[in-house]
Amino acid sequence: MTDTDFPQFNLLTGKLRSTKGALIDMDGVLYDSMKYHTLAWHKMMTELGLPVTRDEFYLYEGMTGAATINLLFKRHLNRECDCEEVKRLYAVKTRYFHELGQREPMPGADRMINALMSAGIPRVLVTGSGQASILDGLNTDYPGAFPDNLRVTAADVVKGKPDPEPYLKGLEKLQITPSEAIVIENAPLGVRAGKDAGIFTIAVTTGPIPRIEFEKEGADIIFPSMDDFADTLTKCVTLL
């Protein structure tokens, strides 16, 4: 840790003393899966003839599949999809995702979770994903970290991120107030959702999105990697 790290170290330590729950995103935080999600989205959309880039899908991370599809259809085709069309297209994207890669825990995420557990801070999964292949692996990769009753997924929300709805639902599950929680995110839209829910929001830049995008959304602290965040969090927890 360098001298310039101490302000955020002190800020995080102080916040953890009043924290009664951590609301944690999944893709790009617990799993190094965004590289596969973005490739799958790009392949599916380009096959439809839509002029999209792979990197733009990093910016949509946190949105539900239906919201992502409708965003691009409205932009490029001037229309939305009906429910059946959304299901069909999302199924194609899901198939491509499975073909592209395996479930890969994010380096450092296990240490992050262990630090929160050792501090006795309950954890809620808050994800816009509905990928059963990853959700089903949580109990294996992060044993005891996310009980089934402490998960908010795409199946539980109507609006999804960037609306604060998913994080508000996470607060409800723990029966705590926004001031008693922290959010851990890797996507600008997820940061926006956390901040709009009134929660102290930590951004971890595990993908190619530049730091400035997280600053624009008002992230309270920004870490350059999950390993760096895990290192700092572990040190903070020892002082609680």
Backbone as JSON, one array per atom type, in Angstrom:
{
  "sequence": "MTDTDFPQFNLLTGKLRSTKGALIDMDGVLYDSMKYHTLAWHKMMTELGLPVTRDEFYLYEGMTGAATINLLFKRHLNRECDCEEVKRLYAVKTRYFHELGQREPMPGADRMINALMSAGIPRVLVTGSGQASILDGLNTDYPGAFPDNLRVTAADVVKGKPDPEPYLKGLEKLQITPSEAIVIENAPLGVRAGKDAGIFTIAVTTGPIPRIEFEKEGADIIFPSMDDFADTLTKCVTLL",
  "N": [[0.84, -1.19, 0.0], [0.62, 2.21, -0.88], [1.46, 5.64, 0.02], [-0.52, 7.23, -1.12], [-2.68, 5.61, -1.04], [-3.8, 5.63, 1.47], [-5.96, 7.47, 2.14], [-8.3, 6.24, 0.92], [-8.15, 3.79, 2.17], [-8.59, 4.49, 4.86], [-11.14, 5.58, 4.58], [-12.64, 3.34, 3.75], [-12.26, 1.63, 5.95], [-13.54, 3.08, 8.0], [-16.15, 3.09, 6.99], [-16.81, 0.36, 7.02], [-17.17, -0.14, 9.7], [-19.76, 0.57, 10.28], [-21.21, -1.05, 8.69], [-23.71, -3.35, 7.85], [-24.3, -5.12, 5.92], [-23.29, -6.48, 2.76], [-23.77, -5.88, -0.59], [-23.46, -7.58, -3.48], [-22.34, -7.71, -6.78], [-22.26, -10.11, -9.51], [-21.21, -11.13, -12.21], [-18.08, -10.34, -13.43], [-17.29, -9.52, -10.95], [-17.47, -11.62, -8.95], [-16.99, -13.6, -10.77], [-14.89, -14.1, -13.6], [-16.27, -13.47, -16.07], [-17.25, -11.65, -17.89], [-15.85, -11.32, -20.27], [-16.7, -13.44, -21.8], [-19.47, -13.08, -21.85], [-19.64, -10.63, -23.27], [-18.57, -11.34, -25.76], [-20.46, -13.26, -26.56], [-22.85, -11.76, -26.68], [-22.1, -9.94, -28.69], [-21.67, -11.62, -30.9], [-24.24, -12.72, -31.3], [-25.8, -10.39, -31.83], [-24.5, -9.23, -34.06], [-24.97, -11.17, -35.95], [-27.59, -10.67, -36.43], [-27.38, -8.47, -37.91], [-26.93, -6.02, -36.72], [-25.07, -3.06, -36.12], [-22.87, -3.29, -33.92], [-20.38, -3.04, -31.3], [-17.99, -5.1, -29.6], [-16.96, -4.12, -27.13], [-18.86, -2.29, -26.23], [-20.74, -3.73, -24.87], [-19.75, -4.19, -22.36], [-20.44, -1.88, -21.08], [-23.15, -2.17, -20.79], [-23.43, -4.0, -18.86], [-25.04, -5.52, -16.12], [-27.58, -4.75, -16.71], [-30.76, -6.31, -17.42], [-31.23, -9.14, -19.63], [-33.38, -8.74, -21.4], [-33.63, -5.95, -21.29], [-31.21, -5.13, -22.44], [-31.42, -6.18, -25.04], [-33.71, -4.79, -25.96], [-32.81, -2.14, -25.78], [-30.86, -2.02, -27.83], [-32.36, -2.77, -30.06], [-34.25, -0.7, -30.19], [-32.53, 1.39, -30.7], [-31.29, 0.73, -33.17], [-33.22, -0.41, -34.82], [-35.56, 0.84, -34.38], [-37.63, -0.24, -32.83], [-39.13, -2.33, -30.26], [-38.71, -5.63, -28.81], [-41.04, -8.36, -28.7], [-42.13, -10.47, -25.98], [-41.7, -13.19, -26.6], [-39.86, -13.07, -28.68], [-37.7, -11.9, -27.38], [-37.09, -13.97, -25.54], [-36.27, -15.96, -27.35], [-34.0, -14.79, -28.59], [-32.37, -14.31, -26.38], [-31.91, -16.88, -25.57], [-30.28, -17.78, -27.65], [-28.04, -16.14, -27.26], [-27.29, -17.13, -24.72], [-26.61, -19.76, -25.35], [-24.35, -19.35, -26.96], [-22.71, -18.22, -25.01], [-22.25, -20.39, -23.28], [-20.81, -22.01, -24.99], [-18.45, -20.64, -25.31], [-16.85, -20.48, -22.97], [-15.73, -21.63, -19.68], [-16.86, -21.64, -16.22], [-15.25, -19.24, -14.35], [-13.85, -18.31, -11.43], [-13.25, -15.01, -10.23], [-9.97, -13.84, -9.89], [-8.86, -13.23, -6.65], [-11.38, -12.74, -5.63], [-12.29, -14.7, -3.86], [-10.78, -14.15, -1.59], [-11.75, -11.64, -0.98], [-14.43, -12.26, -0.3], [-13.95, -13.98, 1.88], [-12.86, -12.15, 3.69], [-15.04, -10.47, 4.23], [-16.76, -12.35, 5.38], [-15.29, -13.11, 7.63], [-15.44, -10.78, 9.04], [-18.02, -10.85, 9.8], [-20.01, -9.79, 8.21], [-23.01, -9.88, 6.57], [-23.88, -11.15, 3.28], [-25.32, -10.31, 0.16], [-26.2, -11.52, -2.97], [-26.45, -9.65, -5.88], [-27.5, -9.49, -8.93], [-27.86, -8.91, -12.46], [-27.97, -11.05, -14.01], [-29.15, -14.16, -15.37], [-27.99, -16.54, -15.7], [-27.96, -19.81, -15.27], [-25.88, -21.64, -15.17], [-23.76, -20.36, -13.95], [-24.88, -19.3, -11.59], [-25.62, -21.66, -10.28], [-23.17, -22.6, -9.54], [-22.26, -21.15, -7.4], [-22.41, -22.11, -4.74], [-20.43, -24.0, -4.72], [-18.08, -22.65, -5.5], [-17.98, -20.48, -3.76], [-18.44, -21.33, -0.94], [-21.06, -21.23, 1.4], [-21.29, -18.49, 1.25], [-23.39, -17.17, -0.08], [-26.42, -17.68, 0.72], [-29.44, -19.25, -0.51], [-31.67, -17.66, 0.01], [-30.67, -15.15, 0.03], [-30.27, -13.85, -2.43], [-30.54, -11.85, -5.3], [-31.67, -11.94, -8.46], [-31.95, -11.84, -12.1], [-34.46, -12.92, -12.36], [-35.9, -11.9, -10.3], [-36.47, -9.24, -10.54], [-38.07, -6.36, -12.04], [-37.35, -4.02, -13.41], [-34.5, -3.85, -13.21], [-30.92, -3.14, -13.16], [-29.83, -0.08, -14.72], [-31.62, 0.93, -12.84], [-32.38, 1.48, -9.38], [-33.75, -0.63, -8.25], [-32.86, -3.49, -7.99], [-30.89, -3.31, -5.94], [-32.3, -2.12, -3.88], [-34.04, -4.2, -3.34], [-32.19, -6.0, -2.37], [-31.48, -4.74, 0.04], [-33.9, -5.01, 1.37], [-33.97, -7.77, 1.77], [-32.08, -8.13, 3.76], [-33.08, -6.48, 5.63], [-32.11, -3.89, 6.27], [-30.93, -0.46, 6.28], [-30.07, 1.91, 3.63], [-27.78, 3.33, 4.49], [-26.48, 1.49, 6.03], [-25.25, -0.32, 4.46], [-22.99, -1.66, 1.92], [-22.12, -1.55, -1.54], [-20.7, -3.64, -3.99], [-19.29, -3.42, -7.04], [-18.64, -3.77, -10.62], [-19.36, -2.45, -12.86], [-20.34, 0.51, -14.64], [-23.16, 1.07, -14.85], [-24.13, -0.48, -12.8], [-22.92, 0.77, -10.63], [-24.28, 3.19, -10.76], [-26.85, 2.29, -10.12], [-26.46, 1.42, -7.48], [-25.69, 3.84, -6.21], [-27.98, 5.4, -6.67], [-29.7, 4.04, -5.08], [-28.93, 4.95, -2.71], [-26.66, 3.96, -1.46], [-23.37, 3.32, -0.19], [-20.93, 2.91, -2.54], [-18.67, 0.71, -4.02], [-16.38, 0.5, -6.59], [-14.82, -1.84, -8.73], [-12.43, -2.16, -11.08], [-12.48, -4.45, -13.17], [-12.57, -4.96, -15.84], [-12.29, -3.6, -19.24], [-13.3, -1.03, -19.03], [-12.79, 2.42, -18.69], [-11.52, 4.23, -15.83], [-12.68, 6.75, -15.54], [-15.35, 6.49, -16.25], [-16.53, 5.3, -14.04], [-16.08, 7.22, -12.16], [-17.73, 9.23, -13.15], [-20.21, 8.18, -12.53], [-20.26, 8.38, -9.84], [-18.93, 6.68, -8.0], [-17.88, 5.72, -4.75], [-15.43, 4.7, -3.86], [-12.74, 3.55, -5.86], [-11.19, 0.72, -7.12], [-8.32, -0.73, -8.73], [-8.22, -3.43, -9.35], [-9.53, -6.72, -8.49], [-7.84, -8.16, -6.82], [-6.38, -6.09, -5.64], [-8.41, -4.76, -4.26], [-9.2, -6.84, -2.52], [-6.87, -7.13, -0.99], [-6.76, -4.63, 0.35], [-9.25, -4.61, 1.66], [-8.97, -6.83, 3.38], [-6.96, -5.93, 5.11], [-8.29, -3.76, 6.24], [-10.36, -5.02, 7.63], [-9.02, -6.27, 9.72], [-8.79, -4.25, 11.52], [-11.23, -3.78, 12.61]],
  "CA": [[0.0, 0.0, 0.0], [1.41, 3.44, -0.97], [0.91, 6.76, 0.8], [-1.73, 7.75, -1.76], [-3.78, 4.68, -0.79], [-4.33, 5.73, 2.82], [-7.3, 8.06, 2.24], [-9.38, 5.29, 0.66], [-8.06, 2.78, 3.22], [-9.27, 5.03, 6.04], [-12.56, 5.72, 4.25], [-13.25, 2.03, 3.75], [-12.27, 1.13, 7.33], [-14.6, 3.78, 8.71], [-17.46, 2.64, 6.5], [-17.06, -1.02, 7.43], [-17.58, -0.17, 11.11], [-21.21, 0.73, 10.36], [-21.8, -1.88, 7.64], [-24.45, -4.54, 8.28], [-24.56, -5.97, 4.77], [-22.6, -6.18, 1.51], [-24.55, -6.26, -1.76], [-22.34, -7.9, -4.36], [-22.61, -8.12, -8.15], [-21.68, -11.42, -9.82], [-20.35, -11.15, -13.39], [-17.04, -9.32, -13.37], [-16.9, -9.34, -9.55], [-17.2, -12.97, -8.44], [-16.54, -14.43, -11.88], [-14.26, -13.43, -14.75], [-17.19, -13.97, -17.1], [-17.69, -10.63, -18.83], [-15.21, -11.52, -21.57], [-17.53, -14.38, -22.54], [-20.76, -12.43, -22.08], [-19.54, -9.64, -24.33], [-18.4, -12.05, -27.03], [-21.73, -13.91, -26.92], [-23.77, -10.7, -27.11], [-21.63, -9.39, -29.96], [-21.92, -12.61, -31.96], [-25.68, -12.81, -31.55], [-26.32, -9.16, -32.42], [-23.96, -9.02, -35.41], [-25.67, -12.11, -36.83], [-28.86, -10.01, -36.78], [-27.06, -7.34, -38.77], [-26.83, -4.77, -35.97], [-23.69, -2.56, -36.09], [-22.45, -3.13, -32.53], [-19.01, -3.43, -30.98], [-17.93, -5.96, -28.42], [-16.7, -3.4, -25.9], [-20.01, -1.56, -25.72], [-21.53, -4.59, -23.99], [-19.26, -4.0, -21.0], [-21.18, -0.75, -20.52], [-24.53, -2.59, -20.51], [-23.42, -5.04, -17.83], [-25.94, -5.22, -15.01], [-28.93, -4.71, -17.25], [-31.33, -7.61, -17.76], [-31.09, -9.48, -21.04], [-34.45, -8.08, -22.14], [-33.33, -4.53, -21.39], [-30.12, -4.98, -23.4], [-31.97, -6.43, -26.38], [-34.59, -3.69, -26.35], [-31.99, -0.95, -25.96], [-30.23, -2.05, -29.14], [-33.4, -2.8, -31.09], [-34.81, 0.65, -30.33], [-31.5, 2.27, -31.29], [-30.94, 0.41, -34.55], [-34.37, -0.88, -35.61], [-36.73, 1.65, -34.03], [-38.71, -1.03, -32.25], [-38.8, -3.26, -29.19], [-39.04, -7.04, -29.06], [-42.06, -8.92, -27.83], [-41.57, -11.39, -24.99], [-41.25, -14.43, -27.22], [-38.64, -12.77, -29.44], [-36.65, -11.72, -26.38], [-36.71, -15.29, -25.04], [-35.54, -16.67, -28.39], [-32.69, -14.17, -28.78], [-31.55, -14.52, -25.18], [-31.5, -18.3, -25.6], [-29.14, -17.86, -28.57], [-26.9, -15.56, -26.55], [-26.91, -18.05, -23.66], [-25.93, -20.9, -25.97], [-23.01, -18.9, -27.33], [-21.95, -18.03, -23.77], [-21.83, -21.71, -22.82], [-19.83, -22.54, -25.93], [-17.23, -19.85, -25.31], [-15.94, -20.65, -21.84], [-16.15, -22.26, -18.45], [-17.02, -20.77, -15.06], [-13.93, -18.89, -13.83], [-13.87, -17.35, -10.34], [-12.37, -13.86, -10.4], [-8.83, -13.86, -8.97], [-8.98, -12.32, -5.51], [-12.75, -12.66, -5.11], [-12.41, -15.57, -2.69], [-10.22, -13.43, -0.44], [-12.72, -10.58, -0.66], [-15.55, -12.89, 0.4], [-13.46, -14.45, 3.17], [-12.69, -11.0, 4.58], [-16.38, -10.06, 4.66], [-17.29, -13.38, 6.27], [-14.57, -13.05, 8.9], [-15.93, -9.59, 9.74], [-19.41, -11.08, 10.17], [-20.88, -8.96, 7.39], [-23.83, -10.69, 5.66], [-23.69, -10.85, 1.87], [-26.43, -10.58, -0.75], [-25.88, -11.49, -4.39], [-27.36, -8.78, -6.63], [-27.03, -9.6, -10.31], [-28.84, -8.85, -13.53], [-27.82, -12.27, -14.78], [-30.0, -15.31, -15.1], [-27.24, -17.69, -16.19], [-28.02, -20.88, -14.28], [-24.59, -22.34, -15.09], [-22.92, -19.65, -12.98], [-25.6, -19.23, -10.31], [-25.59, -22.97, -9.63], [-21.83, -22.88, -9.06], [-21.88, -20.3, -6.28], [-22.22, -22.88, -3.51], [-19.16, -24.71, -4.85], [-16.95, -21.71, -5.6], [-18.0, -19.59, -2.6], [-19.29, -22.08, -0.01], [-21.63, -20.52, 2.54], [-21.25, -17.04, 1.1], [-24.64, -16.62, -0.6], [-27.57, -18.58, 0.88], [-30.45, -19.08, -1.56], [-32.62, -16.59, 0.36], [-29.97, -13.87, -0.04], [-29.88, -13.65, -3.82], [-31.42, -11.1, -6.18], [-31.23, -12.22, -9.83], [-32.83, -11.3, -13.15], [-35.81, -13.46, -12.18], [-36.53, -11.24, -9.16], [-36.66, -7.81, -10.77], [-38.83, -5.91, -13.21], [-36.59, -2.99, -14.13], [-33.09, -4.18, -13.28], [-29.96, -2.04, -13.22], [-29.34, 0.89, -13.74], [-32.6, 1.3, -11.83], [-31.93, 1.02, -8.06], [-34.61, -1.71, -7.8], [-32.19, -4.69, -7.47], [-30.21, -3.06, -4.68], [-33.34, -1.91, -2.87], [-34.5, -5.53, -2.96], [-31.14, -6.56, -1.53], [-31.64, -4.16, 1.38], [-35.08, -5.63, 1.97], [-33.65, -9.13, 2.21], [-31.33, -8.04, 5.01], [-33.82, -5.58, 6.52], [-31.21, -2.83, 6.69], [-31.09, 0.8, 5.57], [-28.97, 2.18, 2.71], [-26.57, 3.78, 5.19], [-25.87, 0.35, 6.71], [-24.8, -1.28, 3.44], [-22.05, -1.3, 0.86], [-22.29, -2.23, -2.82], [-19.44, -3.94, -4.68], [-19.67, -3.46, -8.46], [-17.59, -3.61, -11.63], [-19.95, -1.84, -14.06], [-20.88, 1.85, -14.4], [-24.61, 1.06, -14.6], [-24.32, -1.03, -11.47], [-22.56, 1.84, -9.7], [-25.41, 4.13, -10.77], [-27.95, 1.68, -9.37], [-26.12, 1.46, -6.07], [-25.74, 5.21, -5.72], [-29.37, 5.86, -6.67], [-30.34, 3.4, -3.94], [-28.43, 5.63, -1.52], [-25.71, 3.07, -0.8], [-21.94, 3.51, -0.4], [-20.68, 1.99, -3.66], [-17.27, 0.46, -4.34], [-16.17, 0.01, -7.95], [-13.58, -2.57, -8.98], [-12.31, -2.12, -12.54], [-11.97, -5.74, -13.61], [-12.68, -5.03, -17.3], [-11.62, -2.53, -19.99], [-13.96, 0.27, -18.88], [-11.87, 3.35, -18.03], [-11.86, 4.72, -14.49], [-13.5, 7.96, -15.62], [-16.77, 6.12, -16.33], [-16.98, 5.04, -12.67], [-16.09, 8.52, -11.51], [-18.95, 9.93, -13.61], [-21.38, 7.61, -11.85], [-20.2, 8.73, -8.42], [-18.4, 5.63, -7.12], [-17.25, 6.27, -3.55], [-14.04, 4.26, -3.93], [-12.47, 2.78, -7.08], [-9.98, -0.11, -7.04], [-7.9, -1.12, -10.08], [-8.36, -4.88, -9.56], [-10.11, -7.42, -7.36], [-6.76, -8.48, -5.9], [-6.07, -4.88, -4.88], [-9.51, -4.56, -3.32], [-9.13, -7.88, -1.49], [-5.75, -6.79, -0.11], [-7.15, -3.5, 1.18], [-10.35, -5.03, 2.52], [-8.44, -7.72, 4.41], [-6.26, -5.09, 6.08], [-9.3, -2.96, 6.95], [-11.12, -5.91, 8.52], [-8.22, -6.55, 10.92], [-8.9, -3.11, 12.44], [-12.6, -3.65, 13.1]],
  "C": [[0.88, 1.25, 0.0], [0.74, 4.52, -0.13], [-0.41, 7.26, 0.21], [-2.93, 6.83, -1.53], [-4.45, 4.9, 0.56], [-5.68, 6.43, 2.91], [-8.42, 7.07, 1.97], [-9.33, 4.13, 1.65], [-8.82, 3.24, 4.46], [-10.77, 5.17, 5.8], [-13.27, 4.37, 4.31], [-13.33, 1.46, 5.17], [-13.39, 1.78, 8.13], [-15.97, 3.31, 8.29], [-17.78, 1.24, 7.0], [-17.54, -1.11, 8.88], [-19.1, -0.04, 11.26], [-21.95, -0.16, 9.36], [-22.44, -3.14, 8.21], [-24.8, -5.46, 7.11], [-23.8, -5.5, 3.55], [-23.43, -6.73, 0.36], [-23.58, -6.38, -2.93], [-22.83, -8.37, -5.73], [-21.89, -9.45, -8.43], [-20.71, -11.38, -11.0], [-19.35, -10.0, -13.34], [-16.58, -9.01, -11.96], [-16.53, -10.7, -8.95], [-16.63, -13.87, -9.51], [-15.94, -13.58, -12.99], [-15.02, -13.87, -16.0], [-17.57, -12.94, -18.14], [-17.05, -10.78, -20.21], [-16.03, -12.47, -22.43], [-18.92, -13.8, -22.82], [-20.69, -11.46, -23.25], [-19.35, -10.28, -25.7], [-19.71, -12.68, -27.5], [-22.75, -12.88, -27.39], [-23.39, -10.18, -28.49], [-21.92, -10.34, -31.12], [-23.4, -12.67, -32.31], [-26.21, -11.58, -32.27], [-25.78, -8.91, -33.82], [-24.59, -9.98, -36.41], [-27.04, -11.57, -37.25], [-28.65, -8.81, -37.69], [-26.95, -6.01, -38.05], [-25.38, -4.33, -35.85], [-23.24, -2.26, -34.66], [-20.99, -3.5, -32.39], [-19.01, -4.3, -29.74], [-17.82, -5.15, -27.14], [-17.91, -2.67, -25.36], [-20.84, -2.41, -24.76], [-21.01, -4.58, -22.56], [-20.04, -2.88, -20.31], [-22.61, -1.12, -20.16], [-24.6, -3.6, -19.39], [-24.23, -4.6, -16.63], [-27.38, -5.11, -15.45], [-29.45, -6.13, -17.46], [-31.13, -7.87, -19.24], [-32.13, -8.78, -21.89], [-34.16, -6.61, -22.34], [-32.22, -4.27, -22.41], [-30.63, -5.15, -24.83], [-32.83, -5.25, -26.83], [-33.85, -2.37, -26.55], [-31.43, -0.9, -27.38], [-31.25, -2.09, -30.28], [-34.01, -1.42, -31.29], [-33.81, 1.58, -31.02], [-31.33, 2.01, -32.79], [-32.13, 0.03, -35.43], [-35.65, -0.11, -35.32], [-37.91, 0.84, -33.52], [-38.19, -1.84, -31.07], [-39.15, -4.67, -29.61], [-40.22, -7.45, -28.18], [-41.4, -9.99, -26.95], [-41.0, -12.65, -25.62], [-39.96, -14.21, -28.01], [-37.46, -12.58, -28.5], [-36.16, -13.07, -25.87], [-35.86, -16.04, -26.07], [-34.12, -16.11, -28.55], [-31.79, -14.39, -27.57], [-31.08, -15.96, -25.09], [-30.3, -18.49, -26.52], [-27.89, -17.31, -27.89], [-26.39, -16.5, -25.47], [-26.16, -19.25, -24.21], [-24.51, -20.51, -26.36], [-22.13, -18.73, -26.09], [-21.42, -19.37, -23.26], [-20.73, -22.29, -23.71], [-18.46, -21.87, -25.79], [-16.3, -20.13, -24.13], [-16.58, -21.31, -20.64], [-16.3, -21.21, -17.35], [-15.64, -20.51, -14.46], [-14.06, -17.89, -12.68], [-12.87, -16.23, -10.58], [-11.21, -13.96, -9.42], [-8.98, -12.8, -7.88], [-10.37, -12.28, -4.9], [-12.94, -13.55, -3.89], [-11.87, -14.89, -1.45], [-11.12, -12.28, -0.01], [-13.88, -11.14, 0.15], [-15.12, -13.36, 1.78], [-13.3, -13.31, 4.17], [-14.05, -10.53, 5.1], [-16.96, -11.06, 5.65], [-16.6, -13.33, 7.63], [-15.0, -11.84, 9.73], [-17.39, -9.74, 10.18], [-20.4, -10.23, 9.41], [-21.69, -9.84, 6.44], [-23.68, -10.22, 4.23], [-24.94, -11.2, 1.09], [-25.91, -10.5, -2.18], [-26.92, -10.62, -5.09], [-26.87, -8.72, -8.06], [-28.17, -9.46, -11.3], [-28.83, -10.11, -14.37], [-28.86, -13.3, -14.39], [-29.32, -16.59, -15.52], [-27.16, -18.78, -15.13], [-26.68, -21.56, -14.1], [-23.66, -21.68, -14.09], [-23.6, -19.62, -11.61], [-25.52, -20.55, -9.56], [-24.21, -23.29, -9.05], [-21.41, -22.09, -7.84], [-21.59, -21.1, -5.01], [-20.9, -23.65, -3.52], [-17.97, -23.75, -4.77], [-16.84, -20.8, -4.39], [-18.88, -20.21, -1.51], [-19.74, -21.24, 1.19], [-21.76, -19.03, 2.37], [-22.6, -16.44, 0.73], [-25.77, -17.64, -0.45], [-28.64, -18.26, -0.17], [-31.41, -17.93, -1.27], [-31.98, -15.21, 0.33], [-29.39, -13.66, -1.44], [-30.96, -12.87, -4.56], [-30.88, -11.29, -7.59], [-32.21, -11.6, -10.82], [-34.27, -11.77, -12.97], [-36.59, -12.71, -11.1], [-36.88, -9.78, -9.4], [-37.49, -7.54, -12.01], [-37.99, -4.97, -14.05], [-35.12, -3.38, -14.28], [-32.22, -2.94, -13.29], [-30.01, -1.41, -14.62], [-30.39, 1.41, -12.76], [-32.12, 0.76, -10.47], [-32.71, -0.2, -7.54], [-33.84, -2.93, -7.25], [-31.51, -4.47, -6.12], [-31.19, -2.75, -3.56], [-33.91, -3.26, -2.41], [-33.47, -6.24, -2.08], [-31.21, -6.03, -0.11], [-32.82, -4.79, 2.11], [-34.78, -7.02, 2.52], [-32.9, -9.13, 3.54], [-32.03, -7.2, 6.06], [-32.88, -4.55, 7.15], [-31.47, -1.59, 5.85], [-29.92, 1.0, 4.61], [-27.67, 2.58, 3.41], [-25.83, 2.65, 5.9], [-25.27, -0.67, 5.74], [-23.66, -0.74, 2.61], [-22.42, -2.1, -0.38], [-20.9, -2.46, -3.4], [-19.77, -4.25, -6.13], [-18.46, -3.35, -9.37], [-18.09, -2.9, -12.88], [-20.51, -0.46, -13.74], [-22.38, 1.86, -14.11], [-24.93, 0.47, -13.24], [-23.97, -0.02, -10.39], [-23.71, 2.85, -9.62], [-26.57, 3.58, -9.95], [-27.69, 1.73, -7.87], [-26.22, 2.85, -5.48], [-27.17, 5.74, -5.67], [-30.19, 5.19, -5.57], [-29.87, 4.01, -2.62], [-27.36, 4.87, -0.76], [-24.27, 3.44, -1.15], [-21.48, 2.46, -1.42], [-19.2, 1.94, -4.02], [-17.19, -0.11, -5.75], [-14.82, -0.69, -8.05], [-13.46, -2.72, -10.5], [-11.66, -3.41, -13.05], [-12.04, -5.93, -15.13], [-12.01, -3.83, -17.96], [-12.25, -1.15, -19.83], [-13.03, 1.23, -18.13], [-12.42, 3.89, -16.71], [-12.83, 5.9, -14.54], [-14.98, 7.63, -15.66], [-17.35, 5.84, -14.94], [-17.01, 6.33, -11.86], [-17.34, 9.3, -11.88], [-20.19, 9.45, -12.87], [-21.35, 7.8, -10.34], [-19.71, 7.64, -7.49], [-17.65, 6.25, -5.95], [-15.78, 5.92, -3.46], [-13.89, 3.44, -5.21], [-11.14, 2.03, -6.91], [-9.62, -0.61, -8.43], [-8.02, -2.61, -10.37], [-9.01, -5.49, -8.33], [-9.03, -7.8, -6.35], [-6.41, -7.27, -5.03], [-7.16, -4.6, -3.85], [-9.45, -5.57, -2.18], [-8.01, -7.59, -0.5], [-6.16, -5.7, 0.88], [-8.25, -3.89, 2.16], [-9.86, -5.9, 3.67], [-7.73, -6.93, 5.5], [-7.24, -4.26, 6.9], [-10.02, -3.81, 7.99], [-10.34, -6.21, 9.8], [-8.34, -5.44, 11.95], [-10.29, -2.97, 13.05], [-12.74, -4.2, 14.52]]
}
